[in-house]
Amino acid sequence: MSFNIRARVAIAAAIVAVPVWAHHSHGNYAKEFMDIEGVVTEVALVNPHSWVFIDVTDANGQTTEWALEATNPRALAQLGINDEYIGPGDNIKARCHPLRDGGPGCLLGFLQAKDGSIIDWDGHDARPEDDGFFDMAR
């Protein structure tokens, strides 16, 4: 293979690889977790990322819609999450990585559904720390 062809292949691979790497980066989310609870307004189990939208009411009674990002529907299905797991009107609790810019969004970690089940939406089959936020007895 000539140098010219190898150079073109390397450049093409770099052009494809950089956006893919950047797309799967979680750099826009903080490393720390935050706890949030609210009422589900919409669930979108879609590719490439699923979304749970919730209304969160603060101490002053102000309601803000938050967007909670999750992985794709196939990976969620492997965790037991489907269209019936949560839905509009459900009260949920979540532990997630907030957006670095302070906007109303986060990358889901743990989510406790109305049935009391807690699932690690990152797919690590972990349990959250028993620090009083989640109802661990359910």
C-alpha beads as a LAMMPS data file, in Angstrom:
LAMMPS data file: protein, C-alpha beads

138 atoms
137 bonds

1 atom types
1 bond types

-500.0 500.0 xlo xhi
-500.0 500.0 ylo yhi
-500.0 500.0 zlo zhi

Masses

1 110.0

Atoms # bond

1 1 1 0.000 0.000 0.000
2 1 1 1.445 3.321 -0.969
3 1 1 2.025 6.089 1.528
4 1 1 -0.646 8.232 -0.149
5 1 1 -3.363 5.574 0.293
6 1 1 -2.333 4.885 3.914
7 1 1 -2.417 8.609 4.662
8 1 1 -5.909 8.935 3.169
9 1 1 -7.171 5.945 5.178
10 1 1 -5.686 7.373 8.384
11 1 1 -7.243 10.784 7.756
12 1 1 -10.639 9.235 6.990
13 1 1 -10.460 7.127 10.166
14 1 1 -9.619 10.212 12.235
15 1 1 -12.484 12.183 10.693
16 1 1 -14.932 9.426 11.638
17 1 1 -13.420 8.635 15.046
18 1 1 -13.284 12.151 16.490
19 1 1 -17.047 12.888 16.247
20 1 1 -17.892 9.416 17.578
21 1 1 -15.579 9.910 20.565
22 1 1 -16.919 13.407 21.186
23 1 1 -20.517 12.191 20.956
24 1 1 -19.951 9.587 23.655
25 1 1 -18.126 11.959 25.935
26 1 1 -19.963 12.960 29.102
27 1 1 -17.886 16.128 29.395
28 1 1 -20.949 18.370 29.554
29 1 1 -22.001 16.685 32.823
30 1 1 -20.438 17.137 36.257
31 1 1 -18.734 14.139 37.858
32 1 1 -20.634 14.599 41.114
33 1 1 -24.153 13.295 41.622
34 1 1 -27.172 15.376 42.581
35 1 1 -30.531 14.168 43.853
36 1 1 -33.754 15.258 42.191
37 1 1 -37.389 14.284 42.446
38 1 1 -40.400 15.227 40.447
39 1 1 -43.369 14.166 38.375
40 1 1 -42.811 12.496 35.008
41 1 1 -44.259 14.474 32.099
42 1 1 -42.861 12.388 29.228
43 1 1 -40.701 9.327 28.586
44 1 1 -38.957 8.961 25.219
45 1 1 -37.220 5.601 24.821
46 1 1 -35.495 6.479 21.542
47 1 1 -32.141 6.028 19.818
48 1 1 -29.437 7.043 20.327
49 1 1 -30.352 8.357 23.801
50 1 1 -33.544 8.017 25.787
51 1 1 -35.043 10.846 27.826
52 1 1 -37.202 11.218 30.912
53 1 1 -38.770 14.645 31.386
54 1 1 -39.924 15.621 34.864
55 1 1 -41.471 18.658 36.500
56 1 1 -39.489 19.643 39.585
57 1 1 -41.000 22.065 42.084
58 1 1 -38.561 24.059 44.215
59 1 1 -39.026 25.355 47.781
60 1 1 -40.678 28.547 46.427
61 1 1 -43.297 26.582 44.468
62 1 1 -41.626 27.327 41.119
63 1 1 -41.849 24.405 38.665
64 1 1 -39.080 23.691 36.157
65 1 1 -39.018 20.931 33.564
66 1 1 -35.859 18.840 33.761
67 1 1 -34.511 16.571 31.008
68 1 1 -32.858 13.379 32.287
69 1 1 -30.678 11.697 29.656
70 1 1 -30.315 7.923 29.506
71 1 1 -28.874 5.310 27.205
72 1 1 -30.602 3.650 24.244
73 1 1 -33.792 1.546 24.528
74 1 1 -32.006 -1.758 23.908
75 1 1 -29.600 -1.237 26.811
76 1 1 -32.484 -0.082 29.010
77 1 1 -34.508 -3.183 28.096
78 1 1 -31.627 -5.325 29.335
79 1 1 -32.070 -3.562 32.688
80 1 1 -35.794 -4.316 32.706
81 1 1 -36.835 -0.823 31.676
82 1 1 -39.613 -0.583 29.088
83 1 1 -42.577 1.654 28.215
84 1 1 -44.448 0.461 31.298
85 1 1 -41.695 1.006 33.885
86 1 1 -42.417 4.719 34.352
87 1 1 -44.892 7.062 32.728
88 1 1 -46.519 10.499 32.862
89 1 1 -47.857 11.353 36.301
90 1 1 -45.448 9.075 38.178
91 1 1 -43.499 10.539 41.086
92 1 1 -39.842 9.518 40.789
93 1 1 -36.539 10.128 42.497
94 1 1 -33.267 10.218 40.606
95 1 1 -29.570 10.522 41.355
96 1 1 -27.834 11.952 38.318
97 1 1 -24.908 13.987 36.995
98 1 1 -26.082 17.600 36.442
99 1 1 -25.175 19.693 33.431
100 1 1 -22.000 21.685 34.036
101 1 1 -23.667 24.881 32.816
102 1 1 -26.319 24.652 35.557
103 1 1 -29.190 24.067 33.143
104 1 1 -32.158 21.844 34.026
105 1 1 -30.759 18.563 32.782
106 1 1 -28.701 15.624 33.937
107 1 1 -27.286 12.240 32.984
108 1 1 -29.216 9.515 34.816
109 1 1 -27.559 7.290 37.341
110 1 1 -30.140 5.778 39.706
111 1 1 -33.889 6.132 39.339
112 1 1 -36.532 5.030 41.819
113 1 1 -39.885 4.339 40.163
114 1 1 -43.328 4.604 41.753
115 1 1 -43.220 0.867 42.552
116 1 1 -40.170 1.528 44.759
117 1 1 -37.667 -0.289 42.554
118 1 1 -34.295 1.385 42.112
119 1 1 -32.396 0.747 38.897
120 1 1 -28.924 1.932 37.925
121 1 1 -29.637 3.407 34.483
122 1 1 -25.876 3.422 33.815
123 1 1 -26.154 -0.372 33.650
124 1 1 -23.636 -1.149 36.382
125 1 1 -26.076 -3.221 38.471
126 1 1 -25.123 -1.134 41.496
127 1 1 -27.194 0.085 44.435
128 1 1 -27.131 3.688 45.601
129 1 1 -25.663 4.605 48.954
130 1 1 -28.283 4.384 51.721
131 1 1 -28.089 8.050 52.675
132 1 1 -31.804 8.642 53.228
133 1 1 -32.739 9.991 49.790
134 1 1 -34.127 6.777 48.330
135 1 1 -36.695 4.625 50.103
136 1 1 -34.406 1.593 50.406
137 1 1 -36.938 -0.480 52.347
138 1 1 -39.251 -0.884 49.351

Bonds

1 1 1 2
2 1 2 3
3 1 3 4
4 1 4 5
5 1 5 6
6 1 6 7
7 1 7 8
8 1 8 9
9 1 9 10
10 1 10 11
11 1 11 12
12 1 12 13
13 1 13 14
14 1 14 15
15 1 15 16
16 1 16 17
17 1 17 18
18 1 18 19
19 1 19 20
20 1 20 21
21 1 21 22
22 1 22 23
23 1 23 24
24 1 24 25
25 1 25 26
26 1 26 27
27 1 27 28
28 1 28 29
29 1 29 30
30 1 30 31
31 1 31 32
32 1 32 33
33 1 33 34
34 1 34 35
35 1 35 36
36 1 36 37
37 1 37 38
38 1 38 39
39 1 39 40
40 1 40 41
41 1 41 42
42 1 42 43
43 1 43 44
44 1 44 45
45 1 45 46
46 1 46 47
47 1 47 48
48 1 48 49
49 1 49 50
50 1 50 51
51 1 51 52
52 1 52 53
53 1 53 54
54 1 54 55
55 1 55 56
56 1 56 57
57 1 57 58
58 1 58 59
59 1 59 60
60 1 60 61
61 1 61 62
62 1 62 63
63 1 63 64
64 1 64 65
65 1 65 66
66 1 66 67
67 1 67 68
68 1 68 69
69 1 69 70
70 1 70 71
71 1 71 72
72 1 72 73
73 1 73 74
74 1 74 75
75 1 75 76
76 1 76 77
77 1 77 78
78 1 78 79
79 1 79 80
80 1 80 81
81 1 81 82
82 1 82 83
83 1 83 84
84 1 84 85
85 1 85 86
86 1 86 87
87 1 87 88
88 1 88 89
89 1 89 90
90 1 90 91
91 1 91 92
92 1 92 93
93 1 93 94
94 1 94 95
95 1 95 96
96 1 96 97
97 1 97 98
98 1 98 99
99 1 99 100
100 1 100 101
101 1 101 102
102 1 102 103
103 1 103 104
104 1 104 105
105 1 105 106
106 1 106 107
107 1 107 108
108 1 108 109
109 1 109 110
110 1 110 111
111 1 111 112
112 1 112 113
113 1 113 114
114 1 114 115
115 1 115 116
116 1 116 117
117 1 117 118
118 1 118 119
119 1 119 120
120 1 120 121
121 1 121 122
122 1 122 123
123 1 123 124
124 1 124 125
125 1 125 126
126 1 126 127
127 1 127 128
128 1 128 129
129 1 129 130
130 1 130 131
131 1 131 132
132 1 132 133
133 1 133 134
134 1 134 135
135 1 135 136
136 1 136 137
137 1 137 138
